[in-house]
Amino acid sequence: MSEQFDWDVVIVGGGPAGLSAALNLARARRRTLVLDSNRPRNSATFHSHGFLSRDGISPLELRKMGREELEQYPNVSFERTIVEGIEPLVAADVADAASALEGASATVGAGFTVTHRGRAVTTRTVLIATGLREVLPKLPMLRAFYGTSIHSCMECDGYEYADKPIALIGHTDDLAERALLLSQWSRDLIVFTQGIGHVSDADEAMLAERGVRVDRREVADVAGDRDGLNGVVLVDGETVAREAAFVRPDYETALDFAAGLQLALDAEGLIVVDAAGRTSTAGAYAIGDATPPGPQQLIVAAGDGAEVAAVINRDLL
């Protein structure tokens, strides 16, 4: 049955989740193709933290090392490319379809065609590991400091700003929860709600007990110099001195290429999966930030990749 397809698994996305899955599938002797657009969400960050044995490594260097490890396996291929579409195969698309599908489990299904750069390949299974896109606050100078003294992941970068003056900028309903978490690194914290972020009176009182202030004025911009961020600029003209800031982005999936799979999505647009990473479409799996609960640390994504790879390998049997 396997010989009817170009690949056993096509993985879309070459971050820690996708590369970890590919490595484990390679070691299971599965013919695996990794397709990656080379547009990681954390590309602006110079250092990633919390990854055992690689604490402080550049995220791009971590991806490079993962690709180099895959190169030693002859049954794996990695391509930088844009995936244009994934479609389930129908019987007419498979040579000797009756033979190819004989004994196939409902978990795996009939296979897929994956199109990239105008070329089509067939695969028994697909694994989506494309992550998310960040939609940052629309502040003119934010990008100049993003990844150096402005960040989105507190668990990743909070330690570097212990006891320093920090800002938390956002507009979502979880601002108070995030401020509480951030206060474990610094109590010199101001939460800027952008005039619309929801922080209840009870939440504000709770934060005040920890020394955290809430500023409900609208933020116009951030300010700084070559040494980094030095303030948050408000619409009334005041600049509030801060040495670092964390922003609460909105997140978007990038799943247009997977429309043909008709995947079930949750209210946030994330791919619904079971505990093993299986989607609502037989033979299609998903891992990493594009699945609930959304953004997570690199080492967690890599662990998910290894776990789902084991599931795919068993399902293919």
N, C-alpha and C positions, 0 to 999 in steps of 0.2 A: 504493500500500500504506500509506504513512504516514498518509493521511487517515482510515484506518479506526480510528485510535487518537487519544485525547485528547492524548497527549504522545509524543515520541520517547524521552525519558529521564525517569524519576522518580528523584531523588536523595534518599535518606533520611539526613539528617544535614547540618547547616549549619556545621560547623567548617571549618578551613583546607583539609582534604582535599576535602570536599563542595563548598565555595564555589569552590575553584580549578577543580575539574572543571566546575562549572556555567559559570564564566566562559569556559572554553575551548570548551565545547559551544555556548554562546551565540554565540560568534564563528564557529563552524562552521554557524550558522543552524539548530541543532537546537532544537526546541520542548522546553523543559526546565522541570520543576517541582521545586523544592527544598522538602522537608518537614522541619522541624526542631522538636525538643521544647524547645529553649532551655535545656538542662540540661548545659552543657559540664563535662567533668571538671576543667578548670582554672579554674573560675569563682571559686574562693577566692583565686587568685593575682593580685596587683596588677600584676605586671610579667612579661612574657615576653621571653626573650633568644635571641639567635642568629638572628633573622629579619632578613636583610639589608635595610637602610633602615628597619627598624622595631624596632631593638633597644631594649628597655625599655618597649615599648608594653603597655598593658593587653590581656590576651587578649580581653576583651569589646569593647574598642574596635577591635581588629583584625577581629573578626567583623562589627562594625557597618560598618566601612569596606568590607569585602567585599560586604556586602548592598547598600550604596549604589552600588557599582560595577555590580552586576548590574541595578539599576533602570533603567539607560540602555538596556538591551536589551529590545525589545518581545516577544521570543520566550521570555522567562524569567519565571517567577513564583515567589515565595518565600512560604511560609506557616508560621507557628508553629502546630504541631499535633502530636498524637500519632498515629503510624501504628498502626493496629489489626491489619492483616494484609495480606499479599501472596500472591496465588494465581495460578498459571499459568492462562492462558485455555485453554479447550477450543474446538473448532470452533463449537459452538452459540453461544458467547459473542461471536463476531465476525461482524458483518454481512458477508454475502458472503464467507464464510471462504475459499472456494476461491480467489477473486480476491486476498484479502488475503495469503494465504500463498504465492501463486504465485511461485516463484523465491526464496523466503526461504531464507537459509543456515541450516545447523544451528547455527551460532554464535549467531544471534539468537533463533531459536525462534519460538513462536506469540504471544508477548506476555503481559502480566500485568494483573491487576486489583489496584489498590492502594486500600485502604480507610482513611480517616481521618475522624474526627468523624462517623462514620456515613455518609459519602459515598464513593462508589467512582469511580475514574477508571481509564482503560485506558492502557497504555503499551507501547511496543515493547520497552523495556529498563528494568532497574532497577539502580541503583548504591547499595550499602550503605556508608555512611560514618559509622556511628553511634558509633565509638570504643568505649571501655570505661568501666566503673564501678570506682572505687577502693574497696577494703575496707581501711580503715586499722586500725592496732592499737587495741585497745579501752582507751584511756587517757582518763580523764574530762575532762582539760583540753586534750587534743591539739587539738581543733577551734578553741579560743580563739587558738591561735598558728599554725594551719595556713595557709600562704600568706603569712605575714609572717616568722616566724623558724623555722618548721618546714616542710620541703618534701619532695617525693618525687623530683624530677628533679635529679640532680647536675649534668648537663650544662647545664641551664637556669639553676641558681641557685648552683652551687658557687663561682663567681668572687667573689660578694659576701661570702663568708666566708673569704677567703684568710688563712691563718695564724691564724685565730681558733679557740677551743675548740669543737669540733663533736662531736656524738653521731651515731652511726648505729644505729638501732633496727630490729630485724627478727627473723624466725624462719625464713627460707628458706635453701635450700642454697647460694645464691649470695652470701651475706653477705661472705665473704672477698674475692671478686672485686670486689664493690661498694666494700668498704673500701679495696682497693688503688687503685681509680679515684679515690675521694674523697681519698686521701692526696696527690694531686698538687696539691690546693688547700690542704690543711693537714695537717701531721704531728701536730698537737695533736688527735688523734682517738681516741675510745673507741667500740668496737663493743659494743653491748648485745645479747646473743643471746636475751633473754627466757627464758633457761633451756632453750630448745629449739632455737634456731637452730644449724645445723651449721657449726662452724669447726674443722677438724682441727688436731691438734697441729702438723703441718707448716705449715699455713696461719698459725697463730698465731705460729710462729717467724718466718715470712717477714714478717708484718706488724710484729712487734716490731723487726725490723731497720730498719724505716722509722719507728720511734717510735710505732707504733699499738698501743694496748692493747685487749685483749678482756676484757669483764666478762660472766661467765656468769650473774649473778644476775638475777632477774626484776624487770622494771620495773613499778612500781605506777602512776606518773603522771609528768607533766611539771609544772614550776613556772615562774612568771614574773610579770611585772607589766605595766603599760601600755607599758613600754619594750621588752617582748619576753621571750623565753625566758631564764631564768637557771639552770635546773638540771633534772636528771633524777632523779626520786624512785624509790628502790628499795624493795622490799617489806620490807627490814629496817630501814627508816626513814632511811637515809642519803640525802642529796641531793648528787649529783655536779654541780659547777658546769659549765655549758655555755652558750654564747651562741647556739647554733643547733643544729638537729637535722635529719637526713634520715631518713625512714622508708621501709621497703621494704613497700609495700602488696601485698596480693593483688589480682588483677584479675578482673573478671567481664564477660562479654559481656551485652548486652541485646538478645537476638535472638528473643524470643517471637513478635514480629510476623512473622518470616520463617519460621516453622515450616512453612508450606505449600510453601516452595521446596525443602525437603529437602536443604539444603546439606550438603556434606561438611565436617566439623570435625576439627581435630587434637586431640591429647591434652589441650591447654590450653583447648579450647573455641573456638579461633580459626577463622575461616573459611578453608578451604583454597583458594588461588588459584594460577593459573599465573603466569608472569613478566609477563603482560599484564593481570593483575587479573581474569581470567575465573574464575568459580566452577564448581562441578560441574554447575550448572543452566544450560542454554543461555539466553543473554539476561540473566543476572544476573551482576553484577560487584561487587567489594568492594575497598575501599582503607582505608588508615589503620590505627589501633590495633587494629581488630577482626580484622586479618589478621596472620599471622606476619611479623616476630618479636614483635609487640605494641606497647607504648608507644614512641613516637618523637617527636622534636622537631617543632615546628609547621612549620618550613620544609621538612622532609622529607615530612611529610604533604601539604603544598601541592604539592610536586613530584610526588608520587605521583598527586595528583588531576589534574594537567595531563597526565601520561603516560597514565593510564587513559582520560581524555576522548578523546585521540587514537585510542586503540584502539576505543572505542565508536563513534566517528564512522566509522572505516573499516569496522567490522563492519556498521554500519547500511547501508552502500552495497551 
